């Protein structure tokens, strides 16, 4: 496969996953703020931190209020990782590689982008938000289902899977890091009111709440949630499961020695993390998440170095994996 085609497919999958995760995050945050008391230390600003886009946001808006944050994350064409921009970038990457995937996949992503674009032309009122976010999530799931159900197990499918699972690992750690800054007590005696609701929002943003209850069978607690989202190999959106998928896909490609070695190193860091102690030390957890982000960056660079042409770059955003660590540090 041409390196240009491989890279386009890789970024196509990352953008689709990013659009879906962003829609879920906004939806869950909306519901959480309705459940929390007015004095709770939660705000829409948290979503800007999660996405690592504070610098871009601050150049476009003066205030991190609900309307500005939602418009920025959903509709902004200036923000390359908004839902609309992510779908536009995914569509553009697929447009140049249409000959390697079934026609139905192109038709679905084209329909999805045009439908979402039409909905956003007149702006989005609060009462329209829930329907908009659900339609984005369904469209992304439909597209992923078409890929899984129609695309042959070739290198094209492999690069789509690599992009999807690396993006999942990235977004999961972002959610854990920013939410944990608000959730974890700074000392053992400090009890944060409504803490269980906040941890439930973390699980729901990753569609993991029901699976957590089935697996853990205890009330929602910070250490258990962290262990489940970081290290549970059965959960599709856990960090360790996503990295397992990346490693498995890499084994089917030639010239995989370096990217596979980097993937193994990052997997070991996640699998061996002492979650119980981290749950009592927010600063240490934040530092570990930073190390994971560096690992994801190294893994992306190893994949790019092994399979993608340096001279030809497809449509990518400012929140690409190459800038993950820088964005993360800037938001601190």
C-alpha positions as CSV (number, residue, x, y, z in Angstrom):
1,X,0.0,0.0,0.0
2,X,1.2,3.5,-0.8
3,X,2.3,5.4,2.3
4,X,0.1,8.3,1.4
5,X,-3.0,6.1,1.3
6,X,-2.0,4.4,4.5
7,X,-1.7,7.7,6.3
8,X,-4.9,9.1,5.0
9,X,-6.8,6.0,6.3
10,X,-5.0,6.2,9.6
11,X,-6.1,9.9,10.1
12,X,-9.6,9.2,8.8
13,X,-10.1,6.7,11.6
14,X,-8.7,9.1,14.2
15,X,-11.0,11.9,13.1
16,X,-14.1,9.8,13.2
17,X,-13.2,8.5,16.7
18,X,-12.4,12.1,17.8
19,X,-15.8,13.4,16.6
20,X,-17.7,10.6,18.4
21,X,-15.7,11.0,21.7
22,X,-16.2,14.8,21.6
23,X,-20.0,14.4,21.1
24,X,-20.2,11.9,24.0
25,X,-18.1,14.2,26.2
26,X,-20.3,17.3,25.6
27,X,-23.5,15.3,26.2
28,X,-22.4,13.7,29.5
29,X,-21.1,17.1,30.7
30,X,-24.5,18.7,30.0
31,X,-26.3,16.0,32.0
32,X,-23.8,16.2,34.9
33,X,-24.1,19.9,35.3
34,X,-27.9,19.5,35.6
35,X,-27.4,17.0,38.4
36,X,-24.8,18.9,40.4
37,X,-25.6,21.7,42.8
38,X,-24.8,25.3,41.7
39,X,-21.9,25.6,44.0
40,X,-20.1,22.6,42.5
41,X,-16.7,23.4,41.1
42,X,-17.4,22.2,37.6
43,X,-17.7,24.2,34.5
44,X,-17.6,24.0,30.7
45,X,-14.0,25.2,30.8
46,X,-13.1,21.6,31.7
47,X,-13.9,20.4,28.2
48,X,-11.4,22.8,26.7
49,X,-8.8,21.3,29.0
50,X,-9.7,17.8,28.1
51,X,-9.3,18.5,24.4
52,X,-6.0,20.3,24.8
53,X,-7.3,23.3,22.8
54,X,-7.1,26.2,25.3
55,X,-4.7,28.3,23.3
56,X,-6.9,28.1,20.1
57,X,-10.1,28.8,22.1
58,X,-8.7,31.8,23.8
59,X,-7.8,33.4,20.5
60,X,-11.4,33.1,19.3
61,X,-13.4,33.7,22.5
62,X,-13.1,36.0,25.5
63,X,-15.0,33.8,28.0
64,X,-15.3,30.1,28.6
65,X,-19.1,30.0,29.0
66,X,-21.5,27.3,27.9
67,X,-22.4,28.8,24.5
68,X,-18.8,29.6,23.5
69,X,-17.5,26.2,24.5
70,X,-20.2,24.2,22.8
71,X,-19.9,26.3,19.6
72,X,-16.1,25.9,19.7
73,X,-16.2,22.1,20.2
74,X,-19.1,21.4,17.8
75,X,-19.3,24.0,15.1
76,X,-16.0,25.9,14.8
77,X,-14.3,25.7,11.5
78,X,-11.3,27.5,13.0
79,X,-10.8,24.7,15.5
80,X,-9.5,21.7,13.5
81,X,-10.7,19.2,16.2
82,X,-14.3,20.4,16.5
83,X,-16.9,17.9,15.5
84,X,-17.6,19.6,12.3
85,X,-13.9,20.0,11.4
86,X,-13.1,16.5,12.4
87,X,-15.8,15.1,10.1
88,X,-14.7,17.5,7.3
89,X,-11.1,16.3,7.7
90,X,-12.2,12.6,7.8
91,X,-14.2,13.1,4.6
92,X,-11.3,14.8,2.8
93,X,-8.9,12.0,3.8
94,X,-11.3,9.4,2.5
95,X,-12.1,11.3,-0.7
96,X,-8.5,10.8,-1.9
97,X,-8.5,7.1,-1.0
98,X,-12.0,6.1,-2.2
99,X,-10.7,3.3,-4.4
100,X,-9.5,1.2,-1.5
101,X,-12.8,1.1,0.5
102,X,-16.3,0.0,-0.3
103,X,-18.5,2.8,-1.9
104,X,-20.9,2.6,1.0
105,X,-18.3,3.9,3.4
106,X,-17.7,7.0,1.3
107,X,-21.4,7.5,0.9
108,X,-22.0,7.3,4.7
109,X,-19.2,9.7,5.7
110,X,-20.2,12.1,2.9
111,X,-23.8,12.0,4.1
112,X,-22.8,12.4,7.7
113,X,-20.7,15.5,7.0
114,X,-23.3,17.2,4.8
115,X,-26.1,16.5,7.3
116,X,-24.1,17.9,10.2
117,X,-22.9,20.8,8.2
118,X,-26.5,21.7,7.3
119,X,-27.6,21.5,10.9
120,X,-24.8,23.9,12.0
121,X,-25.3,26.7,9.3
122,X,-27.9,28.5,11.5
123,X,-26.1,27.8,14.8
124,X,-27.2,25.4,17.5
125,X,-29.7,26.3,20.2
126,X,-29.6,24.6,23.6
127,X,-32.8,22.6,22.9
128,X,-31.2,21.3,19.7
129,X,-28.0,20.1,21.3
130,X,-29.0,16.7,22.6
131,X,-30.4,15.7,19.2
132,X,-27.4,17.0,17.4
133,X,-24.9,15.1,19.6
134,X,-26.9,11.9,19.4
135,X,-27.0,12.1,15.6
136,X,-23.2,12.6,15.5
137,X,-22.6,9.6,17.8
138,X,-25.0,7.4,15.7
139,X,-23.4,8.5,12.5
140,X,-19.8,7.7,13.7
141,X,-21.0,4.3,15.0
142,X,-22.6,3.6,11.7
143,X,-19.5,4.4,9.9
144,X,-17.3,2.3,12.2
145,X,-19.9,-0.6,11.8
146,X,-19.7,-0.3,8.0
147,X,-15.9,-0.5,8.1
148,X,-16.0,-3.5,10.4
149,X,-18.7,-5.3,8.4
150,X,-17.7,-4.6,4.8
151,X,-13.9,-3.9,4.5
152,X,-11.7,-6.9,3.8
153,X,-8.9,-7.7,6.3
154,X,-6.2,-6.0,4.3
155,X,-3.7,-3.3,5.1
156,X,-6.3,-0.7,4.6
157,X,-8.3,-2.1,7.5
158,X,-5.2,-2.4,9.6
159,X,-4.3,1.3,9.3
160,X,-7.9,2.3,10.1
161,X,-7.8,0.2,13.2
162,X,-4.4,1.6,14.3
163,X,-5.8,5.2,14.0
164,X,-9.0,4.4,15.8
165,X,-7.5,2.7,18.8
166,X,-4.6,5.1,19.3
167,X,-7.1,8.0,19.3
168,X,-9.3,6.1,21.9
169,X,-6.3,5.6,24.2
170,X,-5.5,9.3,23.9
171,X,-9.0,10.6,24.6
172,X,-9.4,8.2,27.6
173,X,-6.3,9.4,29.3
174,X,-7.3,13.1,28.7
175,X,-10.7,12.5,30.3
176,X,-9.1,10.7,33.3
177,X,-6.5,13.4,33.8
178,X,-8.7,16.5,33.7
179,X,-11.6,14.9,35.6
180,X,-9.3,13.4,38.2
181,X,-7.9,16.9,39.0
182,X,-11.4,17.7,40.2
183,X,-12.4,14.4,41.7
184,X,-9.4,13.0,43.7
185,X,-9.1,14.3,47.3
186,X,-5.9,16.2,48.1
187,X,-5.8,14.4,51.5
188,X,-7.4,11.2,52.7
189,X,-9.8,13.0,55.0
190,X,-11.2,15.3,52.3
191,X,-14.6,14.0,51.0
192,X,-15.8,15.7,47.9
193,X,-19.6,16.0,47.8
194,X,-21.3,14.2,44.8
195,X,-18.0,12.6,44.0
196,X,-19.8,9.4,42.7
197,X,-21.8,11.5,40.2
198,X,-18.6,12.9,38.7
199,X,-17.0,9.5,38.4
200,X,-20.2,8.2,36.8
201,X,-19.8,11.0,34.2
202,X,-16.3,9.8,33.5
203,X,-17.6,6.3,32.8
204,X,-20.6,7.4,30.8
205,X,-18.4,9.7,28.6
206,X,-16.7,6.5,27.5
207,X,-19.9,4.4,27.4
208,X,-18.4,2.3,30.2
209,X,-20.9,2.7,33.1
210,X,-22.9,-0.5,32.6
211,X,-19.8,-2.5,31.9
212,X,-18.2,-1.2,35.0
213,X,-21.2,-2.2,37.1
214,X,-21.2,-5.7,35.6
215,X,-17.5,-6.1,36.2
216,X,-16.8,-4.4,39.5
217,X,-20.2,-5.0,41.2
218,X,-19.5,-2.2,43.7
219,X,-20.6,1.4,44.0
220,X,-18.7,3.8,41.8
221,X,-15.3,4.6,43.5
222,X,-12.3,6.5,42.1
223,X,-9.7,3.8,42.4
224,X,-12.0,1.2,40.9
225,X,-12.9,3.5,38.0
226,X,-9.2,4.3,37.3
227,X,-8.3,0.6,37.3
228,X,-11.2,-0.2,35.0
229,X,-10.5,2.5,32.5
230,X,-6.8,2.1,32.4
231,X,-6.2,-1.6,32.8
232,X,-9.3,-3.7,32.0
233,X,-8.5,-5.7,28.9
234,X,-12.1,-6.5,28.2
235,X,-13.4,-2.9,28.0
236,X,-13.2,-1.7,24.4
237,X,-12.3,1.8,25.3
238,X,-9.8,1.1,28.1
239,X,-6.3,2.3,27.5
240,X,-4.8,-1.1,27.8
241,X,-7.3,-2.7,25.5
242,X,-6.7,0.0,22.9
243,X,-3.0,-0.6,23.1
244,X,-3.5,-4.3,22.8
245,X,-5.4,-3.7,19.6
246,X,-2.6,-1.5,18.2
247,X,0.0,-4.2,19.0
248,X,-2.1,-6.9,17.4
249,X,-2.6,-4.9,14.2
250,X,1.1,-4.0,14.0
251,X,2.0,-7.7,13.9
252,X,0.3,-8.1,10.6
253,X,2.4,-5.3,8.9
254,X,6.0,-5.6,7.6
255,X,8.8,-3.5,9.2
256,X,7.0,-3.5,12.5
257,X,9.9,-4.0,14.9
258,X,10.3,-0.5,16.2
259,X,6.6,0.5,16.4
260,X,5.8,-2.9,18.0
261,X,8.6,-2.4,20.6
262,X,7.3,1.1,21.4
263,X,3.8,-0.2,21.8
264,X,5.0,-2.9,24.1
265,X,6.8,-0.4,26.3
266,X,3.7,1.9,26.6
267,X,1.5,-1.2,27.3
268,X,3.8,-2.2,30.1
269,X,3.7,1.2,31.7
270,X,-0.1,1.1,31.7
271,X,-0.4,-2.5,32.9
272,X,2.1,-2.0,35.8
273,X,0.7,1.3,37.1
274,X,-0.1,1.2,40.8
275,X,-3.7,2.6,40.5
276,X,-4.5,2.2,44.2
277,X,-1.7,4.5,45.3
278,X,-2.3,6.9,42.4
279,X,-6.0,7.3,43.4
280,X,-4.7,9.0,46.6
281,X,-2.2,11.2,44.9
282,X,-3.7,13.4,42.1
283,X,-0.3,15.0,41.3
284,X,1.3,11.6,40.8
285,X,-1.6,10.5,38.6
286,X,-1.3,13.6,36.5
287,X,2.5,13.0,36.1
288,X,1.8,9.4,35.0
289,X,-0.8,10.5,32.5
290,X,1.8,12.9,31.1
291,X,4.1,9.9,30.6
292,X,1.4,8.0,28.9
293,X,0.8,10.9,26.5
294,X,4.5,11.0,25.7
295,X,4.3,7.3,25.0
296,X,1.4,7.7,22.7
297,X,3.4,10.4,20.9
298,X,6.4,8.1,20.6
299,X,4.1,5.3,19.3
300,X,2.6,7.6,16.7
301,X,6.1,8.7,15.6
302,X,7.2,5.1,15.3
303,X,4.2,4.2,13.1
304,X,4.7,7.3,11.0
305,X,8.4,6.7,10.6
306,X,7.8,3.1,9.5
307,X,4.9,3.5,7.2
308,X,4.2,7.2,6.2
309,X,6.0,9.3,3.7
310,X,7.6,12.4,5.2
311,X,7.1,14.5,2.0
312,X,3.3,13.9,1.7
313,X,1.0,14.7,4.6
314,X,-2.8,14.3,4.6
315,X,-5.2,16.6,6.3
316,X,-4.4,16.6,10.0
317,X,-5.4,18.9,12.9
318,X,-3.5,21.0,15.4
319,X,-4.4,18.4,18.0
320,X,-2.6,15.7,16.1
321,X,-0.6,13.1,18.1
322,X,2.6,15.0,17.3
323,X,1.4,17.9,19.5
324,X,-0.4,15.9,22.2
325,X,2.3,16.4,24.9
326,X,2.8,20.1,24.1
327,X,-0.9,20.8,24.2
328,X,-1.2,18.8,27.4
329,X,1.6,20.7,29.1
330,X,0.3,24.1,27.9
331,X,-3.0,23.5,29.6
332,X,-1.4,22.8,32.9
